[in-house]
Structure formats: structure tokens, C-alpha cells
């Protein structure tokens, strides 16, 4: 089995409508070598490409209101949370789940990812509000392989290096022996997508091995196991920016859940890129 070392690359916060490939090339210049694996955060790309939505403008349905007020506050607090071995802090978040903002969030989950994803406790279908300001959340990327290929071509054209590019999400893939599955609706070939919260519950209840999810790999073909190991190594090296969750982010800046601003995030260290090198 190969061994790796990871180098997280710090950049300025990527705001919407930025040329993230140009920023990647600048950050990688003099650091990346032939054959390296360049791991990019899906969240960072979604933000830079404007693949985000302001939940403050969303009108929740009765279903979304039910999920926020009862499903999250009671079912996840007293039944599913303990069953899934959730930490006390997380269960406290379930118990105090905001009904207004939470209803809007669940409506976005219902609209973009479907009912089974909306039953998730967080990160429904890849939707994520951490490291985004106010009521914004990022939506999952589509055509991730094409995006990874475009990034790889940009690095080759500007830096002259052939690298492997993988786009990764912090949402977990669970593994039982050689069977890998995730709650995400899409990932690389070899990882099964199991509908929404079902995958989450199975993986958490049985304490299966969990790693960050590789959504696309462009360049030299690597095994699923290697892609998962690289994704998890990069995820650990990257850290959580302003916070792992919206609650953590609000605590970092000592504001309400929707009180974080673009300016605050720009002042925070961000590491959307990780260079992973093989150690022979």
C-alpha cells in the first residue's frame, strides 16, 4: 500500500464569480510536482462558481416546517441521534434546531435533493452552510468529473505539470470490507449511493469505517480505496476554516447563526487545496 504526505495550501477566501482555476494555479506554482494529487474542496468550487442559494428568500412548505420543528427536535434528539452515537454537542444542536431558518433549509433540501435527503440531520445531499455568510448554503456540484478535468487541464497549461485532480466532499463514505457506500447522491465509480439518511444511519449505528467522499478523479486512474484514503488525508489536513458547522462558525465570530458576513470569512484562513504526494 502506498504512503502519502499532505500539504494544505492556504489561499484567500473564494467568493462567488471568481476565477478559481487561476487562483489555484497561482497557489500551486512552485509547489506542485509531476504526478502529485491535487485535492480540491467541492464547497470552495461551489462558492466560487456561484452555486449557492440564499435561504432567507425561501418560503418553507408544511413538510419542511414539520421536519424542522418535530423531526429534528424530537426524532433526531431522542431517537436517531443517540442511536447514531452522536456527540452531546450535536444532540444539543438537534434539540435547539431553529424552526424558522431550519424550515427554509429543509425546504431547500426537499427542492434540490428530495425527501430522503431532507431527513438527514445535516449536509442533506451535499448542501452545506458552513463557511458561508448569512443564510447562504452551497449546493452540490454536477458534472464533477468535467470540472476536475478542466482544473487538471488548467494546471497542465499554466504549470506544465501532469497531476491527478480529485474533488472531495467532507460528507462521509462508509466502508464494510470492500463495499463502500455514501449518503451523497453522486461519487466516484465503486462507491454506492444509498438514499439519504439510510446510509448515514447504517454507517453510524454500526460504527463503520468512514472517510471523506471523492466525487471525481481526473488523470491517472486510482483505486477506490486509494481515492478514499487520499480524500480523508486531505480532509484532515485542510481543517474546517471558520468552523465545521454553522454553529461552530457562529461561535467563532460570536454572532447568531446568520450573523456571519463575507468580511468575517475573508479574514479567516482557508485551505481549499491540498497537495498529496506519494512517499516511496
N, C-alpha and C positions, 0 to 999 in steps of 0.2 A: 504494500500500500504506500502511496506517495505521502510525503510530509510537506507541509506548506508553512509559509510565514505571510502575515498580512500587514499591509501598510495603509492606514486610513489617511485619506487626503483631505485636508481642510480647505474649504472654499467659502466665498461669500454666499449668503443665502440666495437661492434661486427663486426669483419672483416670476409671476406669470409673464409670458411673451418674451422670455429671454432666450438667447441662442445658447442652449445648454451644451451643445456639442463643442462650440467654440470655447466655452468656459472649461469644458473637460480637457480639451487639447492643451490649453494654457496650463492647467493644473498638473497635467501628466508629463509635460515637456521636461526632459532630463531625468525623469523618474521611472518611466515605463520601459521595459526591455522586450525584445522579441520573445514571443511565447508566453508572456505574462497573462494572467486572467484579470480582466478589469471588471469589477463588480459595481453595478450602479443601482441605487435605490429607486424603486418604482415610484415612491412618493415624490421624490425630487423631480423626476421627469414629468409626472402628472402635474405638479405645481408649475413647472417651467412652461409647459405646453398649454396651460390654462384649463386643464382637465379637472376643474374644481367647481363647486356649487355653493352658493350662499344659502344655508338652511333657514336663515331669518326670513327669507321670502317664500318659504314653503308652507302651504296650508295642509295640515295633517288630516288624514281621514279618521273615521271612528276606529278602524282597525289599528292604525298607528298609535292613537291615543290609548287604546286598550293595552297594546304592547308596552308602552312607556309606563303607564300607571299601575298596571297589575302584573303583567308577565315579568317585567324586570324587577319590580319592587317586591314581589311575593314569590313567584316561582323560582327566579334565579337566586333570590336572597335565602330562601328557606329550604329549597329542594335541590335544584340543579347546581347551585354554587357549591354547597358542601359536598354533593355527590362528585363534583369535578375537582375536588381538593383545592378550591380557590382560596387564596390567602384572605385573611381577615380584612385587610385594607380593601381588597376588591369587592368582597361581600358588602362592606360598608358603602361602597360606591353604588352597588345594586340597590341597597336599601334606600339610599337617598337619590336615586335616579331622578333627574329633573323632568318634570312632566311636560313643560312647555317646549324646552329645547329638545328633550328626548323624543317627544311626539314628532317633531319636524324631522329629526334624524331618522326615526323608524320609517317615516313616510318616504324619505329618500331611498332607504334600503329596500322598501317594498317596490318602489317605482323602478329602480335600476337593477336590482338583484333578485327580487322575488321573495315570496313568503318564507320559505325555509331558511334563507339567508337572514331575513329580518328577525328570526327567532334567536340568532346568535347574541351573546352578551355584549359584543363589541366587534369592530372591524368587519362588519357584515359584508361579505362578498368582496372584501378588499377596500371598502370605504373607510377612510381614516381622517380624524380631525386633529391628531397631534401634529405639532409643528406647523400649524396653520392658524391665522388670526381670526378673531371674532367668531362668526358662525360658519366659517368655511370648512368644507371637507373635501378631500381628494377622492376622485372616482377611480376605479380600476382601469388600467390601460387595456386597450385592444391592440391586436397586431403587434404583440411584444417582440416576436421574432424579427419582423421587418424593422422595428425600431432598433433592436440590438445590431442588426446588420448595418443600418445607417450609421450608428455610432462607430462600429468597427471600421467601416469604410472611411469615415472622417478621420479617425486616428491614423489609419494607414496613409491617407493622402497628405496629412499635415506633418506627421512624425516619422513616417516611413517604417513603422513597426507593425508586424502581423501579431495581433493579440486575439485572445478569446474574450468576448464580451458577454456577460450574463446580467440579466435584470432580475432583481431579487425583492421579495416582499418579506417583511418580518412575520407575517402570519405563518403558522407552523404547518409543516408536513409531518405526519406521524408514520412511524415505521414498525412493522412487525415482521421480523426476519427480512425477506426480500420483497415484501408487499408494502408499498408506500401510498399514502392517501392524504388528502387535504380538504379543508372546507372551501378553499378557493375554487371558483368555477373554471379556472384555467391554470395550467402549469406546463412544465416540460413533459414530453412523452416518457411514460414509465411511472408517472405519478397519477394515481386515480383521483378524480374529483368526486367526493361523496357529499351529497346535498347538505349544504349549510351546517346547522348546529349538530346534525347527526355525527359528522366526522369529529367535531370538537368534543362532543360528549364521549364518544368511544375512545378517542385518544387520551382524554384527560382521566376518565374513570379508571382505565386500565394502566395508566401511567406509562404509556408507550414512549419510545424514544422520539423526541421532537426536534426538528431543525427548521430554520428559515426556508422559505419556498422559492426555488429558482423558477422563474416564469418563462425565461427564454435563454438559450445559449447559442451564440453565433461564433463561428470559427471552427477550430478542430473539435470533432465530436468527443465528448467525455461521457463516462457512465453516469447513471442516475445517482449512484452512491457518491461518486466524486463531486457531482454538481451539488448535492445536498451538503456534503462536508464543507465545500467552498462557501456556499451560501451562509451556513451557520458561523463559520470562521469570520467571514466578512461582517456579518451582523453583530457579532460580539466586538469586533474591532471598531466598528462605526459608532457605537453608543446610541444615545437617544436624543441628541440635540437638546431642545428646550424641555423635553420630558417624554417619557414613554407613553403616557396617556394625556388626555385633555386635563384630567385632574392634576397630574404631575406638572404639566405646563403652567396651569393657573397658579399652583403653589410656588413654582419657580419665580414667577413675576409678582406674586402676592396680589392677584386680581381675580375677578369672577371667571367662570368657565368661558365666557365670551368676551372677556376684557383684554385679551392679548392682542397687540397691534402688530402691524408689519414692521414698524420701527423696532419694537422689542425683539422680534425674531431676527432682524438684521444684525443685532448686537450679540447674538448668540453664536457660538462656534458650531459649524455644520460640517459634516463629513459624508457627503453623498456618494463619494467614490472610494473604493478600496482596491488596492493593487494586491493580488495574491500571487506569490511566487513559489515555485516548486523548490524543495530542498532535496537534493540528491545525496 
